Amino acid sequence: MSTPRLSINVQRQVGDFTIDVKIETGSGITSLFGRSGAGKSTIVAMIAGLIKPDEGQIRIGDKVLFDSTQGIDITPERRGVGYVFQDARLFPHMSVAQNLRYGLNRLDAGKRGETFQRVVALLGLETLLNRRPGKLSGGEQQRVAIGRALLSNPRVLLMDEPLASLDAARKSEILPYIERLSTEFDIPVIYVSHALEEVVRLSDTLVLISDGTAVAQGAVEDIMGRLDLGPLTGRYEAGAVLSPTVAGQVPEHQLTKLDLLGHQMFVPQVDLEPGTTVRLRVRARDVSLALTRPVGTSILNIMPTTVSEFETDNGPHVEVALKVTPQDGHNGAAQIVLARITQKSLHDLGLAPGKPVYALIKAVAIDRHSLGGHGAGTQRT
């Protein structure tokens, strides 16, 4: 059975602000990313039926949730939408088990027990079932909120800034659980965030929202590798996303070896099985360039690349897009690395599209907490 597609084509005037978006999603996690106030939460609220569009259509598979021309506006409770908010919104007087079972009446009676156990195991809630929400950490509360939403048998799961109120440690705790949603449940997941590290790690599809409009949507690697979208993804944090696979561990040095189209990379150790595809963000400011392969250097990651294009409208800095192509005997589409260098370096190196150059990436510049096995059901526990 294929995952139902979520189709959104809506407009709504909000004060002086106009929401006008057209988004198509399928399986996996689709993230809406943009600055605060860009309209992300309003879009999600329209999908849920909490805000009514002025015009347009919202459809999940063959079910129409809203259609202004036909006068269709399904009430929120009948839309089959699971919603996880920034705050967990659990019932404080109920145990974790009671909170989880609150939405089970939407499931066939014969499936309730099996589905309950499956969700509890997926989110690691076995030891929390008898506790009250007040006795849980923020991360534990959000895991329960996700479980309750899943147990309502939704056709789509909406997650609106679910980690915004958590500190870095609690975010690291819950991210692997959210990753697994895309492989364990055959429903579209819409994830809203203005935290780039979250959407890079989690997303199958990334939609950039600016001033109420979806200005770009596509694979995370493609969107993050585009120089023209730098103002929307953030100049200072700009960086490309790579998808290497785990080649092995180097425990004596607490490193993991990766394979990127036949090129070797080292990153701080992540406990993932060989062959697992890893989502890896490399910041442009952490990439240096050289015309010849350096020797006698502490930098572990040295890759031959070709200059694809560069953006020179950033004052003294230049953003350079570099194409990494497969080594002989390896398959796969070319991937993009971004480098931020000075105008002087651009001139001194004589860089131009098509010029070969080595990209130098320090292993210690890669944050291990931002790494995850894509669809991370393969991560060891």
Secondary structure, 3 states (H helix, E strand, C coil): CCCCCEEEEEEEEECCEEEEEEEEECCCEEEEECCCCCCHHHHHHHHHCCCCCCEEEEEECCEEEEECCCCEECCHHHCCEEEECCCCCCCCCCCHHHHHHCCHHHCCHHHHHHHHHHHHHHCCCHHHCCCCHHHCCHHHHHHHHHHHHHCCCCCEEEEECCCCCCCHHHHHHHHHHHHHHHHHCCCCEEEEECCHHHHHHHCCEEEEEECCEEEEEEEHHHHHCCHHHHHHHCCCCCEEEECCEEEEEEHHHCEEEEEECCEEEEEECCCECCCCEEEEEEEHHHEEEECCCCCCCCCCEEEEEEEEEEEEEECCEEEEEEEECCCCCCCCCCEEEEEEEEHHHHHHHCCCCCCEEEEEECHHHCCHHHCEECCCCCECC
